Amino acid sequence: MSIFTETFKNRGEFADTMLDKYFPNSPNGIVSDIGAGFGHMKEKIESINGLWQPFDSVKKIDETIIWNLNNQAPRGVNNAGIVVFLEVLEHLDNPLLGIQNVANHIEKEGFLILTTPNPQSSKNILSLFLRGSLYAFQEKHIAENHVFTPWKHIVYEFLKRSGFEVIEYAIVDMQYKDRKTTSIKDWIKYKIETFIEYRNPLAKGMSYGIVARKV
């Protein structure tokens, strides 16, 4: 498994790069986009000759197939060679069950491409020190159903229990590094975040990305 091989500005860039890399080795051409939203991944998936199969918990576009990840995949859908799973994990009430249901939907030797918020990010750690809560998992985020804090070691364990082998880890969502400080307070916070990242490379990125293979 490669660690810190690449850094990506956002989750879309990560997903596009991983699709280009792993689609040629996919056991079939079906790409299930779980958490498809408004279909932002459709163009990319079809550009590599993949068959886009969108799922979500709510129907935002006509093509979407409703799937509650507490349950097995809906009847009549095709098992996927690749699943794209961007910023979904943290919303799951039962994350292990959800991952297991996703695993059952992927063909053997297929790939799971996921991103999820990084609890170890410098902004999260600083927020925990100053506010007593992680930046992306405050009480106000319950409205978005941010109910699972996806610590890397727990996600790795859940993937292992579900029959996956992690083959890549990446740093994702680095837009915050481009911000301009607007006050002395903001400048000090930026410097502290930079120091935290210097001491712990896992603190880089508001999210992290994983590619896992079903074994």
N, C-alpha and C positions, 0 to 999 in steps of 0.2 A: 504494500500500500504506500502511495506517495503522500507525504505530508507537506503542506505549504508550498506546493508546486506552483500555484498561481494565485493571484489576487484579482478579484473582479469588482468593477465599480458598482454593479447592481445584479440582481437575481436573473434578469432577462439575459444579460451578457453571459452569465455562468451557464444557464440552461442551453442557450444557443451553442456555446462552445462544446458542452458535453454531448449534445445531440450529434453534432458533426463528428465527434470523436468515437462515439459508441454505436450509433445507428448502423454503420456497416457490419457490425458483429451481432446485431440483434437477431434473436431466433425467428422473429417475424416482423412485418412492416407496420404493425399496429402500435400507435403511440397513444396511450391513455393520459389525458391531461386532467388530473384530479385537482379540483379547485380552479376550474377553467375560467371562472369569472366572465368577462366580456370577450373571451376568445383571443387574447393577445398572442398566444402561442400557435394559433392555427397557421398563419402564413409561414412561419419558420418550419413547422413540421411538414407541411405540404411541399415546401421548397426542397426538402431532402427526399421527397417521394414517400413520406410516411402517411399512413391513414390516421387522421386525427379523430380521436374518440373522446369527447369532452364530458366530464362529470362535475357536478357540484352539489352542494346541499340545498341550494336555491337556484331557480331557473332565471338567469339573467339574459340569456339568449335562447333562441328557439331550438338550437341544436343540442343544448345541454340535456344530459341524462341525469336524473336525480339519484344520488347515492348517499345514503346515511352510512358512514363508515363503521358504525356499530354493527352493521349487517354485512353479509356476503354481497358481492357484486350483483347488480340486478340481472334477472334472467334475460337471455337473448343477446347479451353483449359478448364481444370477442375478448379472449385473454390477450394481454398485451405482451409485446417484446420489450417495450420500454414504458415506464410510468414517469411522468413529470409531476412533481409534488412540491410546488413552490409555496412556502409560507402557509402551510395547512396544519402541520403537526401541532403547533402551539394552540390551535383552536379545538383540538379533540378532547372530549370528555374522557374517553378511554383510549389513550394513545397506543398502548400495546395491542389491544384488540384491533384498532384501526390499521396498524402496520401489518398485523397478521392477515387481515382481510385483503389488504393490498397485495401482500405476498401471494395469496391464493389466486390472485387475478393475473399474476405475471408468470409467463412461461419459464421453465427451467433455463438457466443461463441468461435470463433477461436482466434488465437493468432498472434500478430505481434512481432517479435524479431528484434530489430534494434540497430545499433550503429551509432554514428556520432561524428565528432570532437567536443571537449569541448571548447567553446570560453572562459570559465572561468578558464581554466587550468593555472597553475602558469607560464608556459612558454609563453602562449598567453598574459597574463597580463603584464609580464615583457617586452615582445616584444612591446606591445602597449605603454608602458612608454618610452622605449628606441628608438623605430623606428617610432612610430605613427601608427602602424598597427599590427594586430594580427599575431602571428607566422605562423599559418596555412592558413591565408587568406590575403597574400600579393598580390601585383599586378601580380607577376610571377605565382601565382596559378590560374589565369584566364585560363592559358593554359590547366589546368586540369578541367576546368569548375567548380571551387570552387566559386559558385555564390550566395549561400545562407548560411548566418552565423547562425547556428542552436542554438540560445540561448535556454536554457532549458525551460523557461516559454513560449516561442513562440511555441516550439515543442509540449509542453503539450496542449496548446490552440488549435493548429491545429489537434491534435489527438482527443481532446474532440469534436471539430466541426465535425469531420469525423465519430463519433459514437464509439470511443474507450474509454476504461477506463484503465488508467495506473495502473499496479499492481506491477511493480518492477522498481527500478532504481539502477544502478550499476556503479561503477568506473571501467573504462576499459583503457587498453594500458598504463601500468606502466613500460615499459622497460626502460624509461629514468632514472628511479631511480637507475638502475644498472650501469650507466655509471661511468667511472673513470675520475676525473677531471685531466686535462692535463696542467693547468696553474693557476696562481693566479686569473686571470680574470674569468676563468671557475669555480673555486672554489667559488668565491664571488657570481656569478650568481646562482650556485647550492644552496648556503646558503639562498639567497633571495627567490628563488623558494620554499625552504622548509619552510621559515617563512610565505610566502603567503598561503601555504597549511595549516599551523598550524592555521592561522587566519580564513581561510575559507575552510572547508572540500570539498566544491564543486570545489575547484581549483585542486584537485587531479585527475590524469588521463588525458592523451592527448585526450581521447574519453570518452563518457559515453554510457551506454547501457540502454535500456528500453524494458520492456515487457508490451504490452497493449493487452487487451481483447476486442473484438468487442461485443458490448452490443445490 
